[in-house]
Amino acid sequence: MTTWLITAEETVIADGAAPHRQIEIIRKVHGNKTREEALVELHKAAKSHVPDSLKGTSRVVGRDSDGSCWILPKNGKGHPPCVIRFVEQIHP
């Protein structure tokens, strides 16, 4: 059985600290899903996910050629993007 992990990856900029990447699992897709079926779930997650850095900001969701999604501020200014990706979980 394949489990897909849908992750959100953001660049976090804290006051006075160097920017760092933060990755969180926002959804798990269980069952015998194909990559294409997992992509459908990825797109649903990207449309509904609101990154902390973009709360209260108008945003737009775009899809990259590899299937990942970008959540960007609609005006294109002031906020780092959030990338929504999926990976296959490897069970030990």
N, C-alpha and C positions, 0 to 999 in steps of 0.2 A: 504494500500500500504506500503510495506516495503522499508526502506532506509537503506543501508549498508554504513558505513563510513570506508574507508580504511585509516589507520593511519601509520605514520612512527614514531618510538620511538628510540631516540638516547640518549646516555650518552654524555653530552657536558662537555668538560674539558677546562675551561678558565684559562688563566695565573694567578696563585696564588689563584684561587678560588676552592672551593670544587666541585667535579663533581656533576652534576644534570641531571635529566631526562628531555628531551624535546620531546613533542609529538605534531605532526601536522597532520591535515587531508590533505591527498594528493589526494583523489578522493572520490566522492559520487556515489553510485550505486543506481539508482532509479528504481521503477517499482516492479512488483510482481516477484522478483527473489528469487529462492530457495537458500539455503545455498551453495549448490554445484555450482550454477551459479555465486554466489558472489565470491566463491573461484577461479573461472576462472579469474574473473576481478582482484582479489587480486594478482594472479600469474603474470598477464600482468603488473600490476602496479609495482610489485617488480622487474621485469626484466628491466623496463625502468627508475626506480627511482634512482637518484644519490644523496646520502646524501652529505651535505656540507663537512663533515669530510673525505669523500672518493673521492672528486673531484680530478682528475688527477692521481688517483691510480687504478691499475688493481683490479677488484673485481670479486667475485663469489657470486651467489645466491643459497641458499639452502632452502629446505622446511622441517619444523619441523613436528612432528607427529600430532600436533593439527591443522595443515594447515597454520600456520604462516610461514613467510619467513624471512630468515636472509640474510643480505647483509654484506659480510665480505671482508676484503682485501685479495687478492689472495695469497699474501705471508704469511698471518696470523700474521703479525707483525705491531705494531705501531698505530693502529687505533681501536677505539671502534666499535663494531658491530652496525648495524641498524636493527631493527626488524619491519617488515611490518605485520600488523594485520588488521582484520576487526571486526567491532562491529555493532550490530543492533542499529540504532538510535531510541530512544523512543520519540514519539511526545506527548507533554502535552495535 
